[in-house]
Amino acid sequence: MESTLTAFYTPPVVIKGMYEALDRLGFSEGSILEPSCGTCNFFGLLPDRSEERRVGKECHSWCC
């Protein structure tokens, strides 16, 4: 996979912490927008819930 030298990908431990925080705040269904998917880690680490609508966008031609 190609990338730029200044690319940043959110570490999985941070993503998991964000999902845990959403769970504690009572988020159980709704839409999730990932405006810069990159390696798609936010969707890949999404807890198993079928209620969410997932929308992702990446502007790089080499990415998903």
Buried (B, 14 or more C-beta within 10 A) or exposed (E): EEEEEEEEEBEEEEBEEEBEEBEEEEEEEEEBEBEBBBBBBBBEBBEEEEEBEEEBEBEBEEBE
